[in-house]
Structures are given as C-alpha cells and as structure tokens.
C-alpha cells in the first residue's frame, strides 16, 4: 500500500493531478488495474490516500497548548502545512476535490482545533477558524512556485511593468511599484498575521 500511494503522489508531482488514474498508476507500478482495485474502490479512494500522505509530511506537534501560546502554535502549524503542501502543489490541488479525512489530516485538525478550544475559543469559532486557516494555506500552497529561476524572471518582468505605468492612470500603484511584486512567502506570512490578529480580537470579545 505504501509503495502504491507513494507512486501515485510521484505521478501527480511530475505530471499533474489529471494524470493520475488507475491505469496510469498500474503502468507505473508494472501491475494490472485489478491489483489496485483490491486496495481502492475507485480513483476518489486513491486520491484520499494521496492527500493524506501529503498531510503526513506536515511537521507540526503541540504539547500542552495554553491560552498564552495559541497564536505561535497556529503560526507554526500554518507554516508547516504551507511548506508541506507547497512541495507538492500539484497534489495540493486534489484537496479541492474532497475534505481530507485521512488519519494524518484528522490528527493535524485535532491538534489545531484543540489549541483553539483550550485557549478559550467557543466550538463554532474554533471550527470556523481552522477551516479558514486551512483554506488560506491551501490557496497559497497551490500558487507557490519553487522554480526560483522562473520566479526571478517573472518578478523582474512584473517589476518593470509596474515601474512603467502611466502616473496619470495608476498613481497609487506607481507609488508602491518599488515594493512589487511581493514574494509569495512574504504575502503568506503577512496575511497569516492578519488572520491571527483578527482571531485575537474575536477571542477578546
């Protein structure tokens, strides 16, 4: 089972989520599709295992969370999720297809929600906060580009475009042109701090 799921994730990483099928996976493994159907009822079941394998790469642990460290715990967890999912951003797109309910995903959800509950957030707010945080991380992870050479070229082109804007049409954008484009990792961290600040105010009400 471990080899099958690892190979499925490799296919998605290399060729994209649409490339994953029972036939493609069987060919990569050098076996027949009948063998795979003994482990998975359908592609959706296979996808669920691939998604959960990604969550197994999230290096996040919380010991005895308290009301004073919840922001740091969630910050650490969000960055750990982002790093893990961004390394497999083709596979991260599979999260759009289903709610992750595998053991690794459930364990991560449990730790994060426990942090919120133990810190005084009511159940509904804790549930909404985790869902919002998870979707925020996923959105950035899907967009993350780890090809640094391509990033630098695209950033340079975008920066040149911003600097060449007509000041009469885009005065505000031209004012901040030297700060754009913002690297996605900085955007992620900045937005995460806004989310945590908003949650802190919610907790104080």
N, C-alpha and C positions, 0 to 999 in steps of 0.2 A: 504493500500500500504506500509506504513512504517513497519508494522509488517512482511509483506511478504519479503521485501528486507532485513530486519534485520535477519530474519531466514535464508535466503539464504546465507548471509555472515557468519552466525554461522556454517552452514554446511561446507562451504569452509574452514573456520578456523579449524574446527575439523577433517574433512575427506579429504580435498584437493579439488582443482579446478575440477578435473574429476568427483568428486562425485555429483556435482551439476547438477540436471536435473529437469524437470518439475515434473516428477513422485516422485522423492525423496523429493522435496520441498513440494509437496502436502501431502505426507505421514507424513512429519514432522509437517505440519500445521493441519493435520486431516481433510483435504478437498479433493476435486477432482481436477484433472488437468484442467477440463473445467473452473473452477473458476479462475485459474491462467491465462488461455488464454484470459480471459476478460480484463486482465491488461497488458499482454505481448504477442506480436505476436509470439515470439519464444524464444529459450534459449539465443540467442545473445542480444535480447532486455532486458532480465532479467540480463544478465552479465553487460550490460551497466549501469543499475541501481545499481548493487552491487559495481562496480568500482567507480561510482560517490559517493556512500555512504562513501567509504574509503576517498575520497578527502574531504568530509565534516568534517573529523576528523583532517585535517591539520590546526593547529592553527597559522595562518600567516596573518598579516594585515600590510599594508603600508600606512601611511598618508603623503601626500605631499612629495614624493620621490624627492631628489635633486641630483645634479651631484656629491655631496661630500659623499653621504651615500649609493650609489648603491651597493657597494661590501658587506656592512653589511646587507643590505636588502636581497640580494640574498643568502648570507650565512645563515641568519635566516630562509629564506624560504626553502632552501635546507635541513637544519637540521629538520625543521618541517615536510617536506614531508617524509624524511627518517624515522623519528620516527613513523609517522602515518602508512606508508606502511609496515615498518618492524614489527609492531604489528600484521599485517595481511598479512604475507609474502606469505601464500598460495593463498590468494586472489590477491595479487600484481601480481602474475603470469598471471592473467587474462588480465592484461594490454598488454601482448604480443599479444593478440588476436585482439585488436582494439585500435584505437586512442580515448582517453577519450574526449567525447564531452558533457557530462552532465553539469548541471548548476554549480556544485561545482568545477569541473575541469576547466571549462571555466573561472570562477571567479578567480581562482588561476593563470591560464595562463595570464589573463588580467592584474593582479597586477604585475606579474613578467616582462612581456613584457613592461608595462608602465614604470617601473623602468628603464629599458634599454633605451627606446626611450627618456624619459625625461632626461637621463644622457648623451645624445649625440650620442648614437649608431644608425647607419643607419638601416632602416627596415630589410634588408636582414640579417645583422649581429645579430640584436635583435632576429629575428626568429630562426636563427641557434643556437644562444647562449642558448635560452630557451629549444629548442629541445635537445641539447647536455646535458644540465644540468638535464633535466627531465629523460633522458635515463640513465645518470650516477647514479642518485638517485635510480631509479628503479632497476638497476643491483645490487647495494649494498643491497637494501631492500630485494630482493628475497633471497640473500645469508645469510642475518642476522639470527643468531641463538640466541634466547632468553633463551635457556635452559642452564643456567650457569654451572650446574654440568657437563653436557656433554661437554661443551666448555672447562672446565678446564682439563678434562681427555684427550680430543683430543689434546689440546695445549701442555700438558705435553708429550704426545707420539711424537708429531711432534718435539718438542724441543729436546728430547732425540735422535731422528733420525738425526737431524741436527748436534748435537754435536758429533755423532759417525761416521760422514762421513770421508772417506779416504782423508787426506790432499793433496795427490798427484793428486787425480782426481777432487776434489772440493775445491781448496784452497780459492777461493773468498767467496763461500758460508760458509765455515767453519769460515772465518774471521768475518762474521756478524751473526753467529749462535746464539750468546747470545741475539740478538735482535729479533729473530724469534721464532714462528710466530708472526706477528704484529696483535694485536686485530683489528677486522673489523671496530670498531668505529674509531680507530686511522687511519686506512687506508682511511676511508671515509673522515675524516677531512683533512688529508694530501693531498689527491687527489683533494678535493674541493678547497683548497687554490691554488693548481697549476692551476686549471681551472680559478679561479678568477684572478690570476696573468696574465695568458695568455690573458684574456679578457681586462685587464687594458692596456696591451701593444698594443692590437688591437685598443683600443679607442684612444690611443695617436698618432697613425699613421695618 
